[in-house]
Amino acid sequence: MALTVLNLVWGGSLPATKVALASFSPLVLTALRLVVAALLFGWLVGIGPIIRLGWKQGAVATGLGVIGYTGTQALQAIGTAGTDAASATVLMVTAPLWIAILAAVVLQEKVTLASAAGLVLALAGVVLVSGLAEDWPPNGSALSGLIVLAAGAALALYTVLGKAALRRVEPLVFIETGCIGGAITSLPLGMWQASTQPQAPTLAGWLMLAYLALVVTFAGFIVWFWGVRAVPAGQAGALMFLQPVSGLTLSAAILGDHLSSTFLTGAALVLIGTYLAAAFRRHGS
């Protein structure tokens, strides 16, 4: 039940990001979000467990955090700024697809016929959702869609490379160290953008920032790692496909995003293809 609620909450993160971007530029939003989350993790877990990690494991967790937190959140914010929240929601949920691809390359997991078919379907859906079929070479909204895809790929890389690290480090210590690493690297980027672009924070912007930092990043990761310990990983991963339910609903209802037949067809292909690639990637290995 907790993971079901979490994924519905996570589905609203892209519409929330879109609202917050009216107040903060992308890198400023990323820095503020990660700094707040890192402070909360530091309060909950403390600094002692990080010190006891040792420099090698600490460096690995921090480096992965730069990829998984700074890379994912910065690319997600930059991409969402240039496209609609509905498209960003669908493109971001391709993370399990990239996990399947990276698992085959990095972890040498066997690629099944179902996962290969899923890859083809999902990529066809990406073309429709992102608008690449009408906008090539990519620019504007299509280019922003590709940046959101890169955010999903960064999250996948963080997940696959972090799999081995989690065997040696407690999950909460791992995500705290990574989040602190992400906050440290994103802060100067945010300060630079704040000095070059005027910010116009509103009450809605501050509320969405609080939602992204406290609920999506801080509480979300705690529930996620509790959940993946309590249920099989495949079941937990399958629940990610609930995210477009809330994300697309909020995008249409609150932001007024138009969900055309082409978009809905592409979204269906992305979800079906990603599910096939993720759910059957280990069969036969």
C-alpha positions as protocol buffer text, in pm:
chain_id: "A"
residue {
  index: 1
  type: MET
  ca { x: 0 y: 0 z: 0 }
}
residue {
  index: 2
  type: ALA
  ca { x: 281 y: 243 z: 90 }
}
residue {
  index: 3
  type: LEU
  ca { x: 458 y: 186 z: -243 }
}
residue {
  index: 4
  type: THR
  ca { x: 132 y: 233 z: -432 }
}
residue {
  index: 5
  type: VAL
  ca { x: 74 y: 570 z: -264 }
}
residue {
  index: 6
  type: LEU
  ca { x: 440 y: 664 z: -316 }
}
residue {
  index: 7
  type: ASN
  ca { x: 428 y: 607 z: -691 }
}
residue {
  index: 8
  type: LEU
  ca { x: 108 y: 807 z: -724 }
}
residue {
  index: 9
  type: VAL
  ca { x: 284 y: 1087 z: -531 }
}
residue {
  index: 10
  type: TRP
  ca { x: 596 y: 1058 z: -747 }
}
residue {
  index: 11
  type: GLY
  ca { x: 374 y: 1081 z: -1056 }
}
residue {
  index: 12
  type: GLY
  ca { x: 287 y: 1435 z: -952 }
}
residue {
  index: 13
  type: SER
  ca { x: 651 y: 1543 z: -933 }
}
residue {
  index: 14
  type: LEU
  ca { x: 675 y: 1655 z: -1298 }
}
residue {
  index: 15
  type: PRO
  ca { x: 360 y: 1873 z: -1286 }
}
residue {
  index: 16
  type: ALA
  ca { x: 490 y: 2012 z: -953 }
}
residue {
  index: 17
  type: THR
  ca { x: 827 y: 2081 z: -1116 }
}
residue {
  index: 18
  type: LYS
  ca { x: 652 y: 2265 z: -1399 }
}
residue {
  index: 19
  type: VAL
  ca { x: 473 y: 2489 z: -1149 }
}
residue {
  index: 20
  type: ALA
  ca { x: 791 y: 2549 z: -947 }
}
residue {
  index: 21
  type: LEU
  ca { x: 981 y: 2647 z: -1262 }
}
residue {
  index: 22
  type: ALA
  ca { x: 759 y: 2953 z: -1292 }
}
residue {
  index: 23
  type: SER
  ca { x: 930 y: 3076 z: -974 }
}
residue {
  index: 24
  type: PHE
  ca { x: 1281 y: 2932 z: -998 }
}
residue {
  index: 25
  type: SER
  ca { x: 1516 y: 2864 z: -1286 }
}
residue {
  index: 26
  type: PRO
  ca { x: 1605 y: 2493 z: -1334 }
}
residue {
  index: 27
  type: LEU
  ca { x: 1944 y: 2482 z: -1163 }
}
residue {
  index: 28
  type: VAL
  ca { x: 1826 y: 2698 z: -872 }
}
residue {
  index: 29
  type: LEU
  ca { x: 1529 y: 2466 z: -819 }
}
residue {
  index: 30
  type: THR
  ca { x: 1758 y: 2162 z: -831 }
}
residue {
  index: 31
  type: ALA
  ca { x: 2001 y: 2310 z: -577 }
}
residue {
  index: 32
  type: LEU
  ca { x: 1730 y: 2420 z: -333 }
}
residue {
  index: 33
  type: ARG
  ca { x: 1554 y: 2085 z: -356 }
}
residue {
  index: 34
  type: LEU
  ca { x: 1868 y: 1882 z: -289 }
}
residue {
  index: 35
  type: VAL
  ca { x: 2004 y: 2108 z: -14 }
}
residue {
  index: 36
  type: VAL
  ca { x: 1676 y: 2084 z: 181 }
}
residue {
  index: 37
  type: ALA
  ca { x: 1661 y: 1705 z: 132 }
}
residue {
  index: 38
  type: ALA
  ca { x: 2028 y: 1663 z: 230 }
}
residue {
  index: 39
  type: LEU
  ca { x: 1975 y: 1861 z: 551 }
}
residue {
  index: 40
  type: LEU
  ca { x: 1679 y: 1641 z: 638 }
}
residue {
  index: 41
  type: PHE
  ca { x: 1878 y: 1323 z: 570 }
}
residue {
  index: 42
  type: GLY
  ca { x: 2160 y: 1460 z: 785 }
}
residue {
  index: 43
  type: TRP
  ca { x: 1913 y: 1527 z: 1066 }
}
residue {
  index: 44
  type: LEU
  ca { x: 1761 y: 1177 z: 1038 }
}
residue {
  index: 45
  type: VAL
  ca { x: 2072 y: 964 z: 987 }
}
residue {
  index: 46
  type: GLY
  ca { x: 2351 y: 1185 z: 1118 }
}
residue {
  index: 47
  type: ILE
  ca { x: 2706 y: 1233 z: 989 }
}
residue {
  index: 48
  type: GLY
  ca { x: 2863 y: 950 z: 1192 }
}
residue {
  index: 49
  type: PRO
  ca { x: 2755 y: 668 z: 955 }
}
residue {
  index: 50
  type: ILE
  ca { x: 2906 y: 856 z: 661 }
}
residue {
  index: 51
  type: ILE
  ca { x: 3238 y: 899 z: 842 }
}
residue {
  index: 52
  type: ARG
  ca { x: 3243 y: 528 z: 925 }
}
residue {
  index: 53
  type: LEU
  ca { x: 3201 y: 441 z: 556 }
}
residue {
  index: 54
  type: GLY
  ca { x: 3566 y: 515 z: 486 }
}
residue {
  index: 55
  type: TRP
  ca { x: 3693 y: 725 z: 201 }
}
residue {
  index: 56
  type: LYS
  ca { x: 3656 y: 460 z: -72 }
}
residue {
  index: 57
  type: GLN
  ca { x: 3293 y: 365 z: -14 }
}
residue {
  index: 58
  type: GLY
  ca { x: 3213 y: 727 z: 67 }
}
residue {
  index: 59
  type: ALA
  ca { x: 3363 y: 841 z: -263 }
}
residue {
  index: 60
  type: VAL
  ca { x: 3163 y: 579 z: -455 }
}
residue {
  index: 61
  type: ALA
  ca { x: 2835 y: 674 z: -287 }
}
residue {
  index: 62
  type: THR
  ca { x: 2907 y: 1045 z: -337 }
}
residue {
  index: 63
  type: GLY
  ca { x: 3000 y: 1000 z: -703 }
}
residue {
  index: 64
  type: LEU
  ca { x: 2687 y: 798 z: -770 }
}
residue {
  index: 65
  type: GLY
  ca { x: 2489 y: 1067 z: -593 }
}
residue {
  index: 66
  type: VAL
  ca { x: 2622 y: 1328 z: -836 }
}
residue {
  index: 67
  type: ILE
  ca { x: 2483 y: 1113 z: -1119 }
}
residue {
  index: 68
  type: GLY
  ca { x: 2159 y: 1010 z: -949 }
}
residue {
  index: 69
  type: TYR
  ca { x: 2071 y: 1336 z: -777 }
}
residue {
  index: 70
  type: THR
  ca { x: 2242 y: 1627 z: -953 }
}
residue {
  index: 71
  type: GLY
  ca { x: 2231 y: 1466 z: -1297 }
}
residue {
  index: 72
  type: THR
  ca { x: 1877 y: 1337 z: -1273 }
}
residue {
  index: 73
  type: GLN
  ca { x: 1719 y: 1640 z: -1106 }
}
residue {
  index: 74
  type: ALA
  ca { x: 1905 y: 1904 z: -1310 }
}
residue {
  index: 75
  type: LEU
  ca { x: 1829 y: 1736 z: -1644 }
}
residue {
  index: 76
  type: GLN
  ca { x: 1469 y: 1675 z: -1537 }
}
residue {
  index: 77
  type: ALA
  ca { x: 1420 y: 2042 z: -1445 }
}
residue {
  index: 78
  type: ILE
  ca { x: 1593 y: 2173 z: -1759 }
}
residue {
  index: 79
  type: GLY
  ca { x: 1394 y: 1940 z: -1984 }
}
residue {
  index: 80
  type: THR
  ca { x: 1060 y: 2004 z: -1812 }
}
residue {
  index: 81
  type: ALA
  ca { x: 1113 y: 2379 z: -1848 }
}
residue {
  index: 82
  type: GLY
  ca { x: 1097 y: 2340 z: -2227 }
}
residue {
  index: 83
  type: THR
  ca { x: 816 y: 2089 z: -2267 }
}
residue {
  index: 84
  type: ASP
  ca { x: 476 y: 2017 z: -2114 }
}
residue {
  index: 85
  type: ALA
  ca { x: 440 y: 1825 z: -1788 }
}
residue {
  index: 86
  type: ALA
  ca { x: 243 y: 1543 z: -1951 }
}
residue {
  index: 87
  type: SER
  ca { x: 524 y: 1463 z: -2197 }
}
residue {
  index: 88
  type: ALA
  ca { x: 786 y: 1490 z: -1924 }
}
residue {
  index: 89
  type: THR
  ca { x: 587 y: 1249 z: -1705 }
}
residue {
  index: 90
  type: VAL
  ca { x: 574 y: 981 z: -1975 }
}
residue {
  index: 91
  type: LEU
  ca { x: 936 y: 1025 z: -2084 }
}
residue {
  index: 92
  type: MET
  ca { x: 1064 y: 1010 z: -1724 }
}
residue {
  index: 93
  type: VAL
  ca { x: 888 y: 679 z: -1657 }
}
residue {
  index: 94
  type: THR
  ca { x: 1118 y: 516 z: -1916 }
}
residue {
  index: 95
  type: ALA
  ca { x: 1380 y: 480 z: -1639 }
}
residue {
  index: 96
  type: PRO
  ca { x: 1308 y: 102 z: -1605 }
}
residue {
  index: 97
  type: LEU
  ca { x: 1371 y: 71 z: -1980 }
}
residue {
  index: 98
  type: TRP
  ca { x: 1717 y: 222 z: -1948 }
}
residue {
  index: 99
  type: ILE
  ca { x: 1779 y: 4 z: -1643 }
}
residue {
  index: 100
  type: ALA
  ca { x: 1706 y: -302 z: -1858 }
}
residue {
  index: 101
  type: ILE
  ca { x: 1947 y: -181 z: -2127 }
}
residue {
  index: 102
  type: LEU
  ca { x: 2225 y: -96 z: -1879 }
}
residue {
  index: 103
  type: ALA
  ca { x: 2175 y: -425 z: -1694 }
}
residue {
  index: 104
  type: ALA
  ca { x: 2241 y: -610 z: -2019 }
}
residue {
  index: 105
  type: VAL
  ca { x: 2555 y: -405 z: -2092 }
}
residue {
  index: 106
  type: VAL
  ca { x: 2700 y: -356 z: -1742 }
}
residue {
  index: 107
  type: LEU
  ca { x: 2571 y: -660 z: -1552 }
}
residue {
  index: 108
  type: GLN
  ca { x: 2569 y: -895 z: -1852 }
}
residue {
  index: 109
  type: GLU
  ca { x: 2205 y: -987 z: -1795 }
}
residue {
  index: 110
  type: LYS
  ca { x: 2048 y: -1181 z: -2080 }
}
residue {
  index: 111
  type: VAL
  ca { x: 1826 y: -990 z: -2324 }
}
residue {
  index: 112
  type: THR
  ca { x: 1504 y: -1181 z: -2391 }
}
residue {
  index: 113
  type: LEU
  ca { x: 1278 y: -1157 z: -2695 }
}
residue {
  index: 114
  type: ALA
  ca { x: 1012 y: -985 z: -2483 }
}
residue {
  index: 115
  type: SER
  ca { x: 1255 y: -721 z: -2355 }
}
residue {
  index: 116
  type: ALA
  ca { x: 1386 y: -656 z: -2707 }
}
residue {
  index: 117
  type: ALA
  ca { x: 1030 y: -614 z: -2836 }
}
residue {
  index: 118
  type: GLY
  ca { x: 959 y: -384 z: -2544 }
}
residue {
  index: 119
  type: LEU
  ca { x: 1259 y: -169 z: -2636 }
}
residue {
  index: 120
  type: VAL
  ca { x: 1131 y: -125 z: -2993 }
}
residue {
  index: 121
  type: LEU
  ca { x: 778 y: -38 z: -2876 }
}
residue {
  index: 122
  type: ALA
  ca { x: 900 y: 208 z: -2615 }
}
residue {
  index: 123
  type: LEU
  ca { x: 1132 y: 387 z: -2857 }
}
residue {
  index: 124
  type: ALA
  ca { x: 845 y: 419 z: -3107 }
}
residue {
  index: 125
  type: GLY
  ca { x: 635 y: 568 z: -2829 }
}
residue {
  index: 126
  type: VAL
  ca { x: 912 y: 811 z: -2736 }
}
residue {
  index: 127
  type: VAL
  ca { x: 917 y: 940 z: -3095 }
}
residue {
  index: 128
  type: LEU
  ca { x: 543 y: 1010 z: -3077 }
}
residue {
  index: 129
  type: VAL
  ca { x: 537 y: 1161 z: -2726 }
}
residue {
  index: 130
  type: SER
  ca { x: 844 y: 1382 z: -2772 }
}
residue {
  index: 131
  type: GLY
  ca { x: 738 y: 1510 z: -3113 }
}
residue {
  index: 132
  type: LEU
  ca { x: 1055 y: 1390 z: -3287 }
}
residue {
  index: 133
  type: ALA
  ca { x: 847 y: 1267 z: -3581 }
}
residue {
  index: 134
  type: GLU
  ca { x: 750 y: 1628 z: -3663 }
}
residue {
  index: 135
  type: ASP
  ca { x: 1056 y: 1806 z: -3523 }
}
residue {
  index: 136
  type: TRP
  ca { x: 1384 y: 1675 z: -3666 }
}
residue {
  index: 137
  type: PRO
  ca { x: 1658 y: 1766 z: -3605 }
}
residue {
  index: 138
  type: PRO
  ca { x: 1528 y: 1813 z: -3250 }
}
residue {
  index: 139
  type: ASN
  ca { x: 1484 y: 2165 z: -3114 }
}
residue {
  index: 140
  type: GLY
  ca { x: 1248 y: 2338 z: -2876 }
}
residue {
  index: 141
  type: SER
  ca { x: 1005 y: 2097 z: -2714 }
}
residue {
  index: 142
  type: ALA
  ca { x: 1150 y: 1789 z: -2884 }
}
residue {
  index: 143
  type: LEU
  ca { x: 1501 y: 1872 z: -2762 }
}
residue {
  index: 144
  type: SER
  ca { x: 1364 y: 1927 z: -2411 }
}
residue {
  index: 145
  type: GLY
  ca { x: 1198 y: 1585 z: -2433 }
}
residue {
  index: 146
  type: LEU
  ca { x: 1535 y: 1428 z: -2511 }
}
residue {
  index: 147
  type: ILE
  ca { x: 1682 y: 1603 z: -2205 }
}
residue {
  index: 148
  type: VAL
  ca { x: 1408 y: 1448 z: -1988 }
}
residue {
  index: 149
  type: LEU
  ca { x: 1497 y: 1110 z: -2141 }
}
residue {
  index: 150
  type: ALA
  ca { x: 1858 y: 1175 z: -2037 }
}
residue {
  index: 151
  type: ALA
  ca { x: 1734 y: 1236 z: -1682 }
}
residue {
  index: 152
  type: GLY
  ca { x: 1570 y: 894 z: -1686 }
}
residue {
  index: 153
  type: ALA
  ca { x: 1892 y: 743 z: -1816 }
}
residue {
  index: 154
  type: ALA
  ca { x: 2090 y: 911 z: -1536 }
}
residue {
  index: 155
  type: LEU
  ca { x: 1851 y: 765 z: -1280 }
}
residue {
  index: 156
  type: ALA
  ca { x: 1892 y: 423 z: -1440 }
}
residue {
  index: 157
  type: LEU
  ca { x: 2272 y: 451 z: -1433 }
}
residue {
  index: 158
  type: TYR
  ca { x: 2256 y: 545 z: -1065 }
}
residue {
  index: 159
  type: THR
  ca { x: 2034 y: 242 z: -996 }
}
residue {
  index: 160
  type: VAL
  ca { x: 2244 y: -12 z: -1185 }
}
residue {
  index: 161
  type: LEU
  ca { x: 2583 y: 107 z: -1057 }
}
residue {
  index: 162
  type: GLY
  ca { x: 2445 y: 148 z: -706 }
}
residue {
  index: 163
  type: LYS
  ca { x: 2326 y: -213 z: -697 }
}
residue {
  index: 164
  type: ALA
  ca { x: 2669 y: -342 z: -597 }
}
residue {
  index: 165
  type: ALA
  ca { x: 2730 y: -57 z: -353 }
}
residue {
  index: 166
  type: LEU
  ca { x: 2411 y: -136 z: -164 }
}
residue {
  index: 167
  type: ARG
  ca { x: 2550 y: -478 z: -76 }
}
residue {
  index: 168
  type: ARG
  ca { x: 2809 y: -309 z: 142 }
}
residue {
  index: 169
  type: VAL
  ca { x: 2630 y: 6 z: 261 }
}
residue {
  index: 170
  type: GLU
  ca { x: 2304 y: 53 z: 451 }
}
residue {
  index: 171
  type: PRO
  ca { x: 2042 y: 200 z: 212 }
}
residue {
  index: 172
  type: LEU
  ca { x: 1970 y: 512 z: 420 }
}
residue {
  index: 173
  type: VAL
  ca { x: 2341 y: 587 z: 458 }
}
residue {
  index: 174
  type: PHE
  ca { x: 2388 y: 531 z: 84 }
}
residue {
  index: 175
  type: ILE
  ca { x: 2111 y: 769 z: -19 }
}
residue {
  index: 176
  type: GLU
  ca { x: 2211 y: 1026 z: 244 }
}
residue {
  index: 177
  type: THR
  ca { x: 2570 y: 1029 z: 119 }
}
residue {
  index: 178
  type: GLY
  ca { x: 2454 y: 1052 z: -241 }
}
residue {
  index: 179
  type: CYS
  ca { x: 2208 y: 1330 z: -166 }
}
residue {
  index: 180
  type: ILE
  ca { x: 2475 y: 1531 z: 17 }
}
residue {
  index: 181
  type: GLY
  ca { x: 2708 y: 1481 z: -282 }
}
residue {
  index: 182
  type: GLY
  ca { x: 2432 y: 1596 z: -514 }
}
residue {
  index: 183
  type: ALA
  ca { x: 2359 y: 1901 z: -299 }
}
residue {
  index: 184
  type: ILE
  ca { x: 2727 y: 2003 z: -285 }
}
residue {
  index: 185
  type: THR
  ca { x: 2769 y: 1981 z: -664 }
}
residue {
  index: 186
  type: SER
  ca { x: 2436 y: 2144 z: -748 }
}
residue {
  index: 187
  type: LEU
  ca { x: 2476 y: 2438 z: -510 }
}
residue {
  index: 188
  type: PRO
  ca { x: 2742 y: 2630 z: -710 }
}
residue {
  index: 189
  type: LEU
  ca { x: 2543 y: 2569 z: -1030 }
}
residue {
  index: 190
  type: GLY
  ca { x: 2232 y: 2707 z: -866 }
}
residue {
  index: 191
  type: MET
  ca { x: 2420 y: 3008 z: -727 }
}
residue {
  index: 192
  type: TRP
  ca { x: 2563 y: 3079 z: -1073 }
}
residue {
  index: 193
  type: GLN
  ca { x: 2221 y: 3067 z: -1238 }
}
residue {
  index: 194
  type: ALA
  ca { x: 2068 y: 3277 z: -963 }
}
residue {
  index: 195
  type: SER
  ca { x: 2332 y: 3545 z: -1028 }
}
residue {
  index: 196
  type: THR
  ca { x: 2262 y: 3550 z: -1403 }
}
residue {
  index: 197
  type: GLN
  ca { x: 1884 y: 3505 z: -1414 }
}
residue {
  index: 198
  type: PRO
  ca { x: 1625 y: 3684 z: -1197 }
}
residue {
  index: 199
  type: GLN
  ca { x: 1411 y: 3459 z: -979 }
}
residue {
  index: 200
  type: ALA
  ca { x: 1043 y: 3531 z: -916 }
}
residue {
  index: 201
  type: PRO
  ca { x: 938 y: 3308 z: -625 }
}
residue {
  index: 202
  type: THR
  ca { x: 567 y: 3288 z: -552 }
}
residue {
  index: 203
  type: LEU
  ca { x: 374 y: 3108 z: -280 }
}
residue {
  index: 204
  type: ALA
  ca { x: 290 y: 2831 z: -527 }
}
residue {
  index: 205
  type: GLY
  ca { x: 659 y: 2801 z: -617 }
}
residue {
  index: 206
  type: TRP
  ca { x: 765 y: 2768 z: -253 }
}
residue {
  index: 207
  type: LEU
  ca { x: 493 y: 2511 z: -187 }
}
residue {
  index: 208
  type: MET
  ca { x: 599 y: 2302 z: -487 }
}
residue {
  index: 209
  type: LEU
  ca { x: 964 y: 2327 z: -380 }
}
residue {
  index: 210
  type: ALA
  ca { x: 866 y: 2200 z: -34 }
}
residue {
  index: 211
  type: TYR
  ca { x: 667 y: 1916 z: -192 }
}
residue {
  index: 212
  type: LEU
  ca { x: 959 y: 1815 z: -416 }
}
residue {
  index: 213
  type: ALA
  ca { x: 1220 y: 1830 z: -139 }
}
residue {
  index: 214
  type: LEU
  ca { x: 1025 y: 1693 z: 159 }
}
residue {
  index: 215
  type: VAL
  ca { x: 778 y: 1452 z: 2 }
}
residue {
  index: 216
  type: VAL
  ca { x: 926 y: 1339 z: -331 }
}
residue {
  index: 217
  type: THR
  ca { x: 1298 y: 1330 z: -245 }
}
residue {
  index: 218
  type: PHE
  ca { x: 1330 y: 1290 z: 133 }
}
residue {
  index: 219
  type: ALA
  ca { x: 1022 y: 1091 z: 239 }
}
residue {
  index: 220
  type: GLY
  ca { x: 993 y: 926 z: -102 }
}
residue {
  index: 221
  type: PHE
  ca { x: 1334 y: 760 z: -90 }
}
residue {
  index: 222
  type: ILE
  ca { x: 1281 y: 643 z: 269 }
}
residue {
  index: 223
  type: VAL
  ca { x: 953 y: 473 z: 173 }
}
residue {
  index: 224
  type: TRP
  ca { x: 1106 y: 336 z: -148 }
}
residue {
  index: 225
  type: PHE
  ca { x: 1397 y: 162 z: 26 }
}
residue {
  index: 226
  type: TRP
  ca { x: 1169 y: 34 z: 299 }
}
residue {
  index: 227
  type: GLY
  ca { x: 937 y: -101 z: 29 }
}
residue {
  index: 228
  type: VAL
  ca { x: 1197 y: -277 z: -182 }
}
residue {
  index: 229
  type: ARG
  ca { x: 1315 y: -459 z: 130 }
}
residue {
  index: 230
  type: ALA
  ca { x: 962 y: -572 z: 217 }
}
residue {
  index: 231
  type: VAL
  ca { x: 843 y: -684 z: -130 }
}
residue {
  index: 232
  type: PRO
  ca { x: 1015 y: -841 z: -433 }
}
residue {
  index: 233
  type: ALA
  ca { x: 1207 y: -589 z: -644 }
}
residue {
  index: 234
  type: GLY
  ca { x: 1008 y: -681 z: -955 }
}
residue {
  index: 235
  type: GLN
  ca { x: 681 y: -603 z: -780 }
}
residue {
  index: 236
  type: ALA
  ca { x: 815 y: -273 z: -651 }
}
residue {
  index: 237
  type: GLY
  ca { x: 941 y: -178 z: -997 }
}
residue {
  index: 238
  type: ALA
  ca { x: 608 y: -264 z: -1160 }
}
residue {
  index: 239
  type: LEU
  ca { x: 437 y: -8 z: -936 }
}
residue {
  index: 240
  type: MET
  ca { x: 635 y: 268 z: -1114 }
}
residue {
  index: 241
  type: PHE
  ca { x: 380 y: 238 z: -1393 }
}
residue {
  index: 242
  type: LEU
  ca { x: 123 y: 400 z: -1164 }
}
residue {
  index: 243
  type: GLN
  ca { x: 312 y: 730 z: -1193 }
}
residue {
  index: 244
  type: PRO
  ca { x: 160 y: 840 z: -1527 }
}
residue {
  index: 245
  type: VAL
  ca { x: -190 y: 790 z: -1380 }
}
residue {
  index: 246
  type: SER
  ca { x: -147 y: 1079 z: -1137 }
}
residue {
  index: 247
  type: GLY
  ca { x: 102 y: 1268 z: -1352 }
}
residue {
  index: 248
  type: LEU
  ca { x: -115 y: 1285 z: -1664 }
}
residue {
  index: 249
  type: THR
  ca { x: -430 y: 1354 z: -1462 }
}
residue {
  index: 250
  type: LEU
  ca { x: -269 y: 1650 z: -1284 }
}
residue {
  index: 251
  type: SER
  ca { x: -108 y: 1777 z: -1605 }
}
residue {
  index: 252
  type: ALA
  ca { x: -442 y: 1786 z: -1784 }
}
residue {
  index: 253
  type: ALA
  ca { x: -656 y: 1904 z: -1492 }
}
residue {
  index: 254
  type: ILE
  ca { x: -428 y: 2167 z: -1337 }
}
residue {
  index: 255
  type: LEU
  ca { x: -189 y: 2274 z: -1614 }
}
residue {
  index: 256
  type: GLY
  ca { x: -431 y: 2227 z: -1903 }
}
residue {
  index: 257
  type: ASP
  ca { x: -197 y: 2006 z: -2108 }
}
residue {
  index: 258
  type: HIS
  ca { x: -369 y: 1875 z: -2421 }
}
residue {
  index: 259
  type: LEU
  ca { x: -353 y: 1497 z: -2448 }
}
residue {
  index: 260
  type: SER
  ca { x: -391 y: 1433 z: -2821 }
}
residue {
  index: 261
  type: SER
  ca { x: -460 y: 1092 z: -2973 }
}
residue {
  index: 262
  type: THR
  ca { x: -101 y: 1083 z: -3101 }
}
residue {
  index: 263
  type: PHE
  ca { x: 29 y: 1158 z: -2751 }
}
residue {
  index: 264
  type: LEU
  ca { x: -194 y: 893 z: -2588 }
}
residue {
  index: 265
  type: THR
  ca { x: -88 y: 635 z: -2848 }
}
residue {
  index: 266
  type: GLY
  ca { x: 277 y: 714 z: -2781 }
}
residue {
  index: 267
  type: ALA
  ca { x: 223 y: 705 z: -2405 }
}
residue {
  index: 268
  type: ALA
  ca { x: 63 y: 360 z: -2432 }
}
residue {
  index: 269
  type: LEU
  ca { x: 357 y: 232 z: -2639 }
}
residue {
  index: 270
  type: VAL
  ca { x: 607 y: 371 z: -2388 }
}
residue {
  index: 271
  type: LEU
  ca { x: 431 y: 210 z: -2092 }
}
residue {
  index: 272
  type: ILE
  ca { x: 377 y: -128 z: -2259 }
}
residue {
  index: 273
  type: GLY
  ca { x: 729 y: -136 z: -2403 }
}
residue {
  index: 274
  type: THR
  ca { x: 896 y: -30 z: -2080 }
}
residue {
  index: 275
  type: TYR
  ca { x: 697 y: -289 z: -1886 }
}
residue {
  index: 276
  type: LEU
  ca { x: 803 y: -566 z: -2126 }
}
residue {
  index: 277
  type: ALA
  ca { x: 1167 y: -459 z: -2115 }
}
residue {
  index: 278
  type: ALA
  ca { x: 1174 y: -432 z: -1736 }
}
residue {
  index: 279
  type: ALA
  ca { x: 951 y: -723 z: -1635 }
}
residue {
  index: 280
  type: PHE
  ca { x: 1115 y: -987 z: -1855 }
}
residue {
  index: 281
  type: ARG
  ca { x: 1477 y: -871 z: -1859 }
}
residue {
  index: 282
  type: ARG
  ca { x: 1596 y: -1154 z: -1629 }
}
residue {
  index: 283
  type: HIS
  ca { x: 1395 y: -1440 z: -1770 }
}
residue {
  index: 284
  type: GLY
  ca { x: 1617 y: -1704 z: -1917 }
}
residue {
  index: 285
  type: SER
  ca { x: 1935 y: -1567 z: -1765 }
}
